[in-house]
């Protein structure tokens, strides 16, 4: 199953991910950074298994992220 990986510590809080996919992303009120909804913390990243049908949409979001902190594996 594909995985969405978020390097949250490097996030700049631009909000692109949340605007385009609020079911997977939200912005923290504490620090303004994006949070991967349901993501499991693994070292300095957050990881979430996603359905194959969601890969292309999330890949587009990752490509448009100016901080390049979203990856798909």
CNS distance restraints for C-alpha pairs under 8 A (distance, minus, plus):
assign (resid   1 and name CA) (resid  49 and name CA) 6.32 0.50 0.50
assign (resid   1 and name CA) (resid  50 and name CA) 6.82 0.50 0.50
assign (resid   1 and name CA) (resid  51 and name CA) 6.78 0.50 0.50
assign (resid   1 and name CA) (resid  52 and name CA) 7.03 0.50 0.50
assign (resid   2 and name CA) (resid  49 and name CA) 5.79 0.50 0.50
assign (resid   2 and name CA) (resid  50 and name CA) 5.71 0.50 0.50
assign (resid   2 and name CA) (resid  51 and name CA) 6.75 0.50 0.50
assign (resid   2 and name CA) (resid  52 and name CA) 6.42 0.50 0.50
assign (resid   2 and name CA) (resid  55 and name CA) 7.25 0.50 0.50
assign (resid   2 and name CA) (resid  72 and name CA) 6.91 0.50 0.50
assign (resid   2 and name CA) (resid  73 and name CA) 5.67 0.50 0.50
assign (resid   3 and name CA) (resid  47 and name CA) 6.48 0.50 0.50
assign (resid   3 and name CA) (resid  48 and name CA) 5.45 0.50 0.50
assign (resid   3 and name CA) (resid  49 and name CA) 4.31 0.50 0.50
assign (resid   3 and name CA) (resid  50 and name CA) 5.66 0.50 0.50
assign (resid   3 and name CA) (resid  72 and name CA) 5.66 0.50 0.50
assign (resid   3 and name CA) (resid  73 and name CA) 5.21 0.50 0.50
assign (resid   4 and name CA) (resid  47 and name CA) 5.66 0.50 0.50
assign (resid   4 and name CA) (resid  48 and name CA) 5.18 0.50 0.50
assign (resid   4 and name CA) (resid  49 and name CA) 6.22 0.50 0.50
assign (resid   4 and name CA) (resid  50 and name CA) 6.64 0.50 0.50
assign (resid   4 and name CA) (resid  58 and name CA) 7.82 0.50 0.50
assign (resid   4 and name CA) (resid  70 and name CA) 7.21 0.50 0.50
assign (resid   4 and name CA) (resid  71 and name CA) 6.01 0.50 0.50
assign (resid   4 and name CA) (resid  72 and name CA) 4.82 0.50 0.50
assign (resid   4 and name CA) (resid  73 and name CA) 6.67 0.50 0.50
assign (resid   5 and name CA) (resid  45 and name CA) 6.63 0.50 0.50
assign (resid   5 and name CA) (resid  46 and name CA) 5.73 0.50 0.50
assign (resid   5 and name CA) (resid  47 and name CA) 4.67 0.50 0.50
assign (resid   5 and name CA) (resid  48 and name CA) 6.70 0.50 0.50
assign (resid   5 and name CA) (resid  70 and name CA) 5.70 0.50 0.50
assign (resid   5 and name CA) (resid  71 and name CA) 4.99 0.50 0.50
assign (resid   5 and name CA) (resid  72 and name CA) 6.02 0.50 0.50
assign (resid   5 and name CA) (resid  73 and name CA) 7.50 0.50 0.50
assign (resid   6 and name CA) (resid  36 and name CA) 6.93 0.50 0.50
assign (resid   6 and name CA) (resid  45 and name CA) 5.53 0.50 0.50
assign (resid   6 and name CA) (resid  46 and name CA) 5.11 0.50 0.50
assign (resid   6 and name CA) (resid  47 and name CA) 6.51 0.50 0.50
assign (resid   6 and name CA) (resid  69 and name CA) 5.74 0.50 0.50
assign (resid   6 and name CA) (resid  70 and name CA) 4.73 0.50 0.50
assign (resid   6 and name CA) (resid  71 and name CA) 6.50 0.50 0.50
assign (resid   7 and name CA) (resid  11 and name CA) 6.84 0.50 0.50
assign (resid   7 and name CA) (resid  44 and name CA) 6.61 0.50 0.50
assign (resid   7 and name CA) (resid  45 and name CA) 4.74 0.50 0.50
assign (resid   7 and name CA) (resid  46 and name CA) 6.65 0.50 0.50
assign (resid   7 and name CA) (resid  69 and name CA) 4.98 0.50 0.50
assign (resid   7 and name CA) (resid  70 and name CA) 6.51 0.50 0.50
assign (resid   8 and name CA) (resid  33 and name CA) 7.19 0.50 0.50
assign (resid   8 and name CA) (resid  34 and name CA) 6.93 0.50 0.50
assign (resid   8 and name CA) (resid  35 and name CA) 7.10 0.50 0.50
assign (resid   8 and name CA) (resid  44 and name CA) 7.54 0.50 0.50
assign (resid   8 and name CA) (resid  45 and name CA) 6.36 0.50 0.50
assign (resid   8 and name CA) (resid  46 and name CA) 7.20 0.50 0.50
assign (resid   8 and name CA) (resid  69 and name CA) 6.95 0.50 0.50
assign (resid   9 and name CA) (resid  44 and name CA) 7.22 0.50 0.50
assign (resid   9 and name CA) (resid  45 and name CA) 7.97 0.50 0.50
assign (resid  10 and name CA) (resid  67 and name CA) 7.16 0.50 0.50
assign (resid  10 and name CA) (resid  69 and name CA) 6.48 0.50 0.50
assign (resid  11 and name CA) (resid  33 and name CA) 5.83 0.50 0.50
assign (resid  11 and name CA) (resid  34 and name CA) 6.75 0.50 0.50
assign (resid  11 and name CA) (resid  67 and name CA) 6.30 0.50 0.50
assign (resid  11 and name CA) (resid  69 and name CA) 6.22 0.50 0.50
assign (resid  12 and name CA) (resid  32 and name CA) 7.92 0.50 0.50
assign (resid  12 and name CA) (resid  33 and name CA) 6.15 0.50 0.50
assign (resid  12 and name CA) (resid  67 and name CA) 6.59 0.50 0.50
assign (resid  13 and name CA) (resid  27 and name CA) 7.20 0.50 0.50
assign (resid  13 and name CA) (resid  32 and name CA) 5.49 0.50 0.50
assign (resid  13 and name CA) (resid  33 and name CA) 4.25 0.50 0.50
assign (resid  13 and name CA) (resid  34 and name CA) 5.73 0.50 0.50
assign (resid  14 and name CA) (resid  33 and name CA) 7.90 0.50 0.50
assign (resid  14 and name CA) (resid  65 and name CA) 8.00 0.50 0.50
assign (resid  14 and name CA) (resid  66 and name CA) 7.86 0.50 0.50
assign (resid  15 and name CA) (resid  19 and name CA) 6.12 0.50 0.50
assign (resid  15 and name CA) (resid  27 and name CA) 7.07 0.50 0.50
assign (resid  15 and name CA) (resid  34 and name CA) 6.98 0.50 0.50
assign (resid  16 and name CA) (resid  20 and name CA) 6.23 0.50 0.50
assign (resid  16 and name CA) (resid  61 and name CA) 7.25 0.50 0.50
assign (resid  16 and name CA) (resid  64 and name CA) 7.61 0.50 0.50
assign (resid  16 and name CA) (resid  65 and name CA) 6.69 0.50 0.50
assign (resid  17 and name CA) (resid  21 and name CA) 5.81 0.50 0.50
assign (resid  17 and name CA) (resid  22 and name CA) 7.38 0.50 0.50
assign (resid  17 and name CA) (resid  25 and name CA) 6.07 0.50 0.50
assign (resid  17 and name CA) (resid  26 and name CA) 7.92 0.50 0.50
assign (resid  17 and name CA) (resid  34 and name CA) 7.62 0.50 0.50
assign (resid  17 and name CA) (resid  61 and name CA) 5.97 0.50 0.50
assign (resid  17 and name CA) (resid  62 and name CA) 7.88 0.50 0.50
assign (resid  17 and name CA) (resid  65 and name CA) 7.37 0.50 0.50
assign (resid  18 and name CA) (resid  22 and name CA) 4.65 0.50 0.50
assign (resid  18 and name CA) (resid  23 and name CA) 7.98 0.50 0.50
assign (resid  18 and name CA) (resid  24 and name CA) 7.42 0.50 0.50
assign (resid  18 and name CA) (resid  25 and name CA) 4.70 0.50 0.50
assign (resid  18 and name CA) (resid  26 and name CA) 5.23 0.50 0.50
assign (resid  18 and name CA) (resid  27 and name CA) 6.97 0.50 0.50
assign (resid  18 and name CA) (resid  34 and name CA) 7.35 0.50 0.50
assign (resid  20 and name CA) (resid  61 and name CA) 7.36 0.50 0.50
assign (resid  21 and name CA) (resid  25 and name CA) 6.13 0.50 0.50
assign (resid  22 and name CA) (resid  26 and name CA) 6.11 0.50 0.50
assign (resid  23 and name CA) (resid  37 and name CA) 7.38 0.50 0.50
assign (resid  24 and name CA) (resid  36 and name CA) 5.88 0.50 0.50
assign (resid  24 and name CA) (resid  37 and name CA) 5.11 0.50 0.50
assign (resid  24 and name CA) (resid  38 and name CA) 7.79 0.50 0.50
assign (resid  25 and name CA) (resid  34 and name CA) 6.42 0.50 0.50
assign (resid  25 and name CA) (resid  35 and name CA) 5.68 0.50 0.50
assign (resid  25 and name CA) (resid  36 and name CA) 4.98 0.50 0.50
assign (resid  25 and name CA) (resid  37 and name CA) 5.56 0.50 0.50
assign (resid  26 and name CA) (resid  34 and name CA) 5.55 0.50 0.50
assign (resid  26 and name CA) (resid  35 and name CA) 5.34 0.50 0.50
assign (resid  26 and name CA) (resid  36 and name CA) 6.87 0.50 0.50
assign (resid  26 and name CA) (resid  37 and name CA) 6.91 0.50 0.50
assign (resid  27 and name CA) (resid  32 and name CA) 5.71 0.50 0.50
assign (resid  27 and name CA) (resid  33 and name CA) 5.49 0.50 0.50
assign (resid  27 and name CA) (resid  34 and name CA) 4.40 0.50 0.50
assign (resid  27 and name CA) (resid  35 and name CA) 5.88 0.50 0.50
assign (resid  28 and name CA) (resid  32 and name CA) 4.91 0.50 0.50
assign (resid  28 and name CA) (resid  33 and name CA) 5.52 0.50 0.50
assign (resid  28 and name CA) (resid  34 and name CA) 6.14 0.50 0.50
assign (resid  28 and name CA) (resid  35 and name CA) 6.51 0.50 0.50
assign (resid  36 and name CA) (resid  46 and name CA) 6.87 0.50 0.50
assign (resid  36 and name CA) (resid  47 and name CA) 7.90 0.50 0.50
assign (resid  36 and name CA) (resid  48 and name CA) 7.70 0.50 0.50
assign (resid  38 and name CA) (resid  48 and name CA) 6.72 0.50 0.50
assign (resid  39 and name CA) (resid  46 and name CA) 5.18 0.50 0.50
assign (resid  39 and name CA) (resid  47 and name CA) 4.98 0.50 0.50
assign (resid  39 and name CA) (resid  48 and name CA) 4.72 0.50 0.50
assign (resid  40 and name CA) (resid  46 and name CA) 5.19 0.50 0.50
assign (resid  40 and name CA) (resid  47 and name CA) 5.16 0.50 0.50
assign (resid  40 and name CA) (resid  48 and name CA) 6.34 0.50 0.50
assign (resid  41 and name CA) (resid  45 and name CA) 5.81 0.50 0.50
assign (resid  41 and name CA) (resid  46 and name CA) 4.41 0.50 0.50
assign (resid  41 and name CA) (resid  47 and name CA) 6.46 0.50 0.50
assign (resid  42 and name CA) (resid  46 and name CA) 5.88 0.50 0.50
assign (resid  42 and name CA) (resid  47 and name CA) 6.99 0.50 0.50
assign (resid  50 and name CA) (resid  54 and name CA) 6.55 0.50 0.50
assign (resid  50 and name CA) (resid  55 and name CA) 7.27 0.50 0.50
assign (resid  51 and name CA) (resid  55 and name CA) 7.01 0.50 0.50
assign (resid  54 and name CA) (resid  58 and name CA) 6.24 0.50 0.50
assign (resid  55 and name CA) (resid  59 and name CA) 5.91 0.50 0.50
assign (resid  55 and name CA) (resid  72 and name CA) 7.47 0.50 0.50
assign (resid  56 and name CA) (resid  60 and name CA) 6.28 0.50 0.50
assign (resid  57 and name CA) (resid  61 and name CA) 6.51 0.50 0.50
assign (resid  58 and name CA) (resid  62 and name CA) 6.12 0.50 0.50
assign (resid  58 and name CA) (resid  72 and name CA) 7.71 0.50 0.50
assign (resid  59 and name CA) (resid  63 and name CA) 6.13 0.50 0.50
assign (resid  59 and name CA) (resid  71 and name CA) 7.48 0.50 0.50
assign (resid  59 and name CA) (resid  72 and name CA) 6.64 0.50 0.50
assign (resid  60 and name CA) (resid  64 and name CA) 6.30 0.50 0.50
assign (resid  61 and name CA) (resid  65 and name CA) 6.18 0.50 0.50
assign (resid  61 and name CA) (resid  70 and name CA) 7.97 0.50 0.50
assign (resid  62 and name CA) (resid  68 and name CA) 6.62 0.50 0.50
assign (resid  62 and name CA) (resid  69 and name CA) 7.38 0.50 0.50
assign (resid  62 and name CA) (resid  70 and name CA) 4.93 0.50 0.50
assign (resid  62 and name CA) (resid  71 and name CA) 6.18 0.50 0.50
assign (resid  62 and name CA) (resid  72 and name CA) 7.96 0.50 0.50
assign (resid  63 and name CA) (resid  68 and name CA) 7.18 0.50 0.50
assign (resid  64 and name CA) (resid  68 and name CA) 7.88 0.50 0.50
assign (resid  65 and name CA) (resid  69 and name CA) 7.04 0.50 0.50
assign (resid  65 and name CA) (resid  70 and name CA) 7.22 0.50 0.50
